[in-house]
Amino acid sequence: MGRVTAESVIFSFGTVLLDLLSGKRIPPSHALDMIRSRNIQALMDSHLEGNYSTEEATTLVNLASQCLQYEPRDRPDIKKLVSILEPLQTKSEVPSYVMLGVPKPDEPSKAPPSPTPQPQHPLSPMGEACSRMDLTAIHQILVSMHYRDDEGSNELSFQEWTQQMRDMLDARKQGDFAFRDKDFKAAIDCYTQFVDVGTMVSPTVYARRSLCHLMCDQPDAALRDAMQAQCVYPDWPTAFYMQAVALSKLDMQSDATDMLNEASQLEEKRQKSARGP
């Protein structure tokens, strides 16, 4: 059984801080990857709707990153933690009910709380498949989607096209063949070759490799790829759906449900945008 040390407490504080900033439960093994791969706006809880100081948010994200360092000696001590947080406390002695915007405990509530809003549209076939944890159906949908959601995600110079594109696209093509034929281990290898070149970024490749990891009983790697797909395409419902499945496989059911709801809300926005004003 592990023992509690000052360094382990700092690490735990970093995980809690990042969860508060992002509005979702992030597995510690993925936390630093998530911080490195996102800008502040993409990392912060979307429910805040930008109502925060970017400077202070950057300070807190950097602090979380320091707390989550792998080597205990690289983490800040308590004194440094306090010295960073203290200047950010602009409001002192504020009652919790004021911060939360709720009535005082001795005051009757004027109206019952509003029910949690529900999506106005039913889940898409992808959403239904993810809610059922139907990996076979998800596979069929990803095959049929091909790469239509990757448009506009890459800008390449002529030099990059001539030097690297052929080998990279060949690796992706071989991965697509393996993915279609349900040879998921081979697909992982081919898609990894494509990703490692780094000239192009493809949310679809990350989503497909995420499913391959799920098929190979590797939910941790599946979650990491689904998060990378979201980094490339922040408002892509499929990335959120794949995170929901991976989180469910990791027995993080509450987070999986939240991610599923967020994906359905993004789909609803897409539908409204497609219909126009």
C-alpha positions as CSV (number, residue, x, y, z in Angstrom):
1,M,0.0,0.0,0.0
2,G,1.4,3.4,-1.0
3,R,2.2,6.0,1.6
4,V,1.1,9.7,1.6
5,T,3.9,12.1,1.0
6,A,4.1,15.8,0.4
7,E,4.9,15.2,-3.2
8,S,1.9,12.8,-3.7
9,V,-0.4,15.4,-2.1
10,I,0.9,18.0,-4.6
11,F,0.2,15.6,-7.5
12,S,-3.3,15.0,-6.3
13,F,-3.9,18.7,-6.0
14,G,-2.8,19.0,-9.6
15,T,-5.3,16.5,-10.8
16,V,-8.1,18.2,-8.9
17,L,-7.1,21.6,-10.2
18,L,-7.1,20.4,-13.8
19,D,-10.5,18.8,-13.3
20,L,-11.9,22.1,-12.0
21,L,-10.4,24.0,-14.9
22,S,-11.6,21.7,-17.6
23,G,-14.9,20.7,-16.1
24,K,-14.3,17.0,-16.6
25,R,-12.6,14.1,-14.9
26,I,-9.2,13.6,-16.6
27,P,-7.2,10.4,-15.9
28,P,-3.8,11.5,-14.4
29,S,-2.0,9.4,-17.0
30,H,-3.4,11.7,-19.7
31,A,-3.3,15.0,-17.9
32,L,0.1,16.3,-19.1
33,D,-0.6,15.2,-22.7
34,M,-3.9,17.1,-22.6
35,I,-2.2,20.3,-21.3
36,R,0.6,20.1,-23.9
37,S,-1.7,19.6,-26.8
38,R,-4.3,22.3,-26.2
39,N,-4.4,26.0,-25.9
40,I,-6.0,27.6,-22.9
41,Q,-9.4,28.2,-24.5
42,A,-9.7,24.6,-25.7
43,L,-8.7,23.3,-22.3
44,M,-11.0,25.4,-20.1
45,D,-14.5,24.3,-19.2
46,S,-16.8,25.3,-22.1
47,H,-19.6,26.1,-19.6
48,L,-17.6,29.1,-18.4
49,E,-18.2,30.6,-21.9
50,G,-15.0,32.6,-21.7
51,N,-15.9,34.4,-18.5
52,Y,-12.5,34.2,-16.9
53,S,-9.1,36.0,-17.0
54,T,-6.9,34.3,-19.6
55,E,-3.8,35.4,-17.6
56,E,-5.1,33.8,-14.4
57,A,-6.2,30.7,-16.3
58,T,-2.8,30.3,-17.9
59,T,-1.2,30.6,-14.4
60,L,-3.4,27.9,-13.0
61,V,-2.9,25.6,-16.0
62,N,0.9,26.0,-15.7
63,L,0.6,25.3,-12.0
64,A,-1.4,22.1,-12.6
65,S,1.3,21.1,-15.1
66,Q,4.0,21.6,-12.5
67,C,2.1,19.6,-9.9
68,L,1.6,16.7,-12.3
69,Q,5.3,16.2,-13.2
70,Y,6.4,12.6,-13.2
71,E,9.4,13.1,-11.0
72,P,8.4,14.2,-7.5
73,R,11.4,16.5,-7.2
74,D,10.1,18.5,-10.2
75,R,6.8,19.4,-8.4
76,P,6.4,22.6,-6.4
77,D,6.4,22.5,-2.6
78,I,3.5,23.8,-0.5
79,K,5.1,27.3,0.0
80,K,5.5,27.8,-3.8
81,L,1.9,26.6,-4.3
82,V,0.6,29.1,-1.9
83,S,2.7,31.9,-3.3
84,I,1.2,31.3,-6.7
85,L,-2.4,31.0,-5.6
86,E,-2.5,33.8,-3.1
87,P,-2.3,36.7,-5.6
88,L,-5.2,35.1,-7.5
89,Q,-7.5,35.4,-4.5
90,T,-9.1,38.7,-5.3
91,K,-12.2,38.1,-3.2
92,S,-11.7,37.2,0.4
93,E,-14.3,36.1,3.0
94,V,-17.0,35.5,0.3
95,P,-19.7,33.2,1.6
96,S,-20.1,30.0,-0.5
97,Y,-23.8,30.8,-1.3
98,V,-22.7,34.1,-2.9
99,M,-20.0,32.4,-5.0
100,L,-22.6,29.7,-6.1
101,G,-25.4,32.2,-6.7
102,V,-27.9,30.5,-4.5
103,P,-30.1,31.8,-1.7
104,K,-28.9,32.1,1.9
105,P,-29.7,28.9,3.9
106,D,-32.3,30.8,6.0
107,E,-34.0,32.3,2.9
108,P,-36.7,30.3,1.1
109,S,-36.1,29.6,-2.5
110,K,-38.3,31.7,-4.8
111,A,-38.5,29.1,-7.5
112,P,-37.5,25.5,-7.9
113,P,-34.3,24.8,-9.7
114,S,-34.6,24.4,-13.4
115,P,-34.4,20.8,-14.6
116,T,-31.3,19.7,-16.4
117,P,-31.7,20.6,-20.1
118,Q,-32.1,17.6,-22.4
119,P,-31.0,17.5,-26.0
120,Q,-33.9,18.4,-28.3
121,H,-32.8,15.9,-30.9
122,P,-32.4,12.1,-30.6
123,L,-28.9,10.7,-30.7
124,S,-27.4,10.1,-34.1
125,P,-26.6,6.5,-35.1
126,M,-23.0,7.2,-33.9
127,G,-24.4,8.4,-30.5
128,E,-26.8,5.4,-30.2
129,A,-24.0,3.0,-31.0
130,C,-21.7,4.6,-28.4
131,S,-24.4,4.7,-25.8
132,R,-24.9,0.9,-26.3
133,M,-21.1,0.3,-26.3
134,D,-21.6,-1.4,-29.7
135,L,-18.1,-1.5,-31.0
136,T,-19.1,-3.3,-34.2
137,A,-21.7,-0.7,-35.1
138,I,-19.1,2.1,-34.3
139,H,-16.7,0.4,-36.7
140,Q,-19.3,0.2,-39.5
141,I,-20.1,3.9,-39.0
142,L,-16.4,5.0,-39.0
143,V,-15.8,3.0,-42.2
144,S,-18.8,4.7,-43.9
145,M,-17.8,8.2,-42.8
146,H,-14.5,7.8,-44.5
147,Y,-12.6,11.2,-44.1
148,R,-15.3,13.8,-44.8
149,D,-14.7,15.5,-41.5
150,D,-11.0,16.0,-42.1
151,E,-11.5,18.7,-44.7
152,G,-9.6,21.9,-43.9
153,S,-7.6,20.4,-41.1
154,N,-4.3,20.5,-43.0
155,E,-2.3,23.1,-44.9
156,L,0.8,21.7,-46.6
157,S,3.5,23.3,-48.6
158,F,4.4,21.9,-52.0
159,Q,7.7,20.7,-50.6
160,E,5.9,18.7,-47.9
161,W,3.6,17.2,-50.6
162,T,6.5,16.0,-52.8
163,Q,8.8,14.7,-50.0
164,Q,6.5,13.0,-47.5
165,M,3.0,12.8,-48.7
166,R,3.3,9.6,-50.8
167,D,4.7,7.4,-48.0
168,M,2.4,8.9,-45.4
169,L,-0.8,8.5,-47.4
170,D,0.3,4.9,-48.3
171,A,0.6,4.2,-44.6
172,R,-2.9,5.6,-44.0
173,K,-4.3,3.6,-47.0
174,Q,-2.9,0.4,-45.6
175,G,-4.3,1.3,-42.2
176,D,-7.7,1.9,-43.9
177,F,-7.6,-1.6,-45.5
178,A,-6.7,-3.2,-42.2
179,F,-9.4,-1.2,-40.4
180,R,-12.0,-2.2,-43.0
181,D,-11.0,-5.9,-42.7
182,K,-11.0,-5.7,-38.9
183,D,-7.3,-6.4,-38.6
184,F,-7.1,-3.9,-35.7
185,K,-3.5,-4.5,-34.6
186,A,-2.2,-4.0,-38.2
187,A,-4.4,-0.9,-38.4
188,I,-2.8,0.5,-35.2
189,D,0.7,0.0,-36.7
190,C,-0.2,1.7,-40.0
191,Y,-2.0,4.6,-38.4
192,T,0.9,5.1,-36.0
193,Q,3.2,5.4,-39.0
194,F,0.9,8.1,-40.4
195,V,0.7,10.0,-37.1
196,D,4.4,9.8,-36.4
197,V,5.4,11.6,-39.6
198,G,3.5,14.6,-38.3
199,T,3.0,16.4,-41.7
200,M,-0.7,15.9,-41.6
201,V,-3.1,15.7,-38.7
202,S,-6.3,13.7,-39.1
203,P,-9.1,13.5,-36.4
204,T,-10.5,10.6,-38.3
205,V,-7.2,8.6,-38.0
206,Y,-7.2,9.3,-34.3
207,A,-10.9,8.2,-34.0
208,R,-10.2,5.0,-36.0
209,R,-7.1,4.2,-34.0
210,S,-9.1,4.8,-30.8
211,L,-11.6,2.2,-31.8
212,C,-8.8,-0.2,-32.7
213,H,-7.4,0.2,-29.2
214,L,-10.9,-0.6,-27.8
215,M,-11.1,-3.7,-30.0
216,C,-7.7,-4.7,-28.6
217,D,-8.9,-4.1,-25.0
218,Q,-6.7,-1.0,-24.6
219,P,-9.1,1.6,-23.3
220,D,-6.4,3.8,-21.8
221,A,-4.8,4.3,-25.3
222,A,-8.2,4.6,-26.8
223,L,-9.0,7.5,-24.5
224,R,-5.8,9.2,-25.4
225,D,-6.5,9.0,-29.1
226,A,-10.0,10.2,-28.7
227,M,-8.7,13.2,-26.8
228,Q,-6.2,13.9,-29.6
229,A,-9.0,13.8,-32.1
230,Q,-10.8,16.5,-30.1
231,C,-7.6,18.6,-30.0
232,V,-7.4,18.5,-33.8
233,Y,-11.1,19.2,-34.2
234,P,-12.5,20.7,-30.9
235,D,-16.2,20.6,-31.9
236,W,-16.3,17.2,-33.5
237,P,-19.0,15.0,-31.9
238,T,-17.3,11.8,-32.9
239,A,-14.3,12.7,-30.7
240,F,-16.5,13.1,-27.7
241,Y,-18.4,9.9,-28.5
242,M,-15.2,7.9,-28.6
243,Q,-14.1,9.4,-25.3
244,A,-17.4,8.4,-23.8
245,V,-16.9,4.8,-24.9
246,A,-13.3,4.7,-23.6
247,L,-14.3,6.3,-20.3
248,S,-17.1,3.7,-19.9
249,K,-14.5,0.9,-20.5
250,L,-12.4,2.5,-17.8
251,D,-15.4,2.3,-15.4
252,M,-15.8,6.1,-15.3
253,Q,-19.5,5.9,-16.0
254,S,-20.4,9.4,-14.7
255,D,-17.7,11.0,-17.0
256,A,-18.8,8.8,-19.9
257,T,-22.4,10.0,-19.5
258,D,-21.2,13.7,-19.4
259,M,-19.2,13.2,-22.5
260,L,-22.1,11.5,-24.3
261,N,-24.4,14.4,-23.5
262,E,-21.7,16.9,-24.6
263,A,-21.5,15.1,-27.9
264,S,-25.2,15.1,-28.5
265,Q,-25.3,18.9,-27.7
266,L,-22.6,19.4,-30.4
267,E,-24.6,17.5,-32.9
268,E,-27.7,19.6,-32.0
269,K,-25.6,22.8,-32.7
270,R,-24.5,21.3,-36.0
271,Q,-28.1,20.5,-37.1
272,K,-29.2,24.1,-36.2
273,S,-26.3,25.5,-38.1
274,A,-27.1,23.4,-41.1
275,R,-30.7,24.5,-41.1
276,G,-29.6,28.2,-40.9
277,P,-31.5,31.0,-39.2
